[in-house]
Amino acid sequence: MTSFDYTLTNPMGLHMRPAGVMVKRLAALPCAVTLRCGTRSANAKGIFSVMALAAKCGETVTVEVEGEDEQAVAKELQIFFRENF
């Protein structure tokens, strides 16, 4: 398993438009991705699950990637989070 932490800097937090792009991209990948924020967790391949995290600006999200190509997926997600959240 590969993981990283990211503190949300976007004033809108983990918001719908980029979250939808992320979910669509992850749906095509063979690995499992879990987002954790405080005591809450979400399957990153489901938009309702991701939005239920209700992660706000300033909160830290832990992204866990497990499975095939986990290193590459984690790196791609780090870049995506920096650019969108």
N, C-alpha and C positions, 0 to 999 in steps of 0.2 A: 504494500500500500504506500502511496505517495500522498503527502498532504502539504498544504501551506495555509498560512493565515493572511487575511487581507482586511484592513480597516476601511470601511466604506467612507469615501470622501465626497461622493455626489450628494448634494442637498436632498435629493429625492430618495436616497438610500438604494435598496435593491428594488428597482422599479420595473414595471411591466414590459416596456418595449424591448430593452436589451435582454431582460430575462427570457422573453419569448424567443429571441434569436439564439440565445444560449441553449435553451431546451431543444429547439429544432436541430441544432448542430449536434448535441449530445445524443439525440435519439438514434442517429446513424452509427454510433460508435459501440463497440462490443464491451466496453468497460463500465463499471458501476461508479457513479459519482454521487457523493453525499455532501450536503451543505449543513454546517452546524453553526448556530448562533445562540450563545448562552446555553440553556437547557433544551432548546428546540432543535430538531433536525429535519431534513427534507431530502427526498430523492430529487436530484437536479434534473432528471429527465421528465418531470411532471410539473407543468406550470402552476397548477393549483397548490401543489406541495411547496414549491419555491415561494410563491406569493404569501402562503400562510406563515412563513418565517417572520414576515413583517420586519425585516432588518432595516434599521434606520441609519442615517448618516452618523458616523462616529462609532458604530458598533463593529466588532470584529467577527468576521465569518471565517470558519475553518472549512476548507475544501479538501475532501478526501477522495482520491481516485484509486480504484482497485481493478486490476484485470489487464487485458491485453493493451499494450502501448500506453501504460499509465504515465510513464515519464513524459512522453510527448504531449499527452492530453493535459497533464498538469501544467506544463509550460505554456501551452496554448491558452488555458484558462487564466493563468496569471496575467498574461498580456491582455486578454479580454476584460478581466476585472479592472486592471489599471486604466484602460481606455473608456470603460463604460460605467463603473461604479465607484 
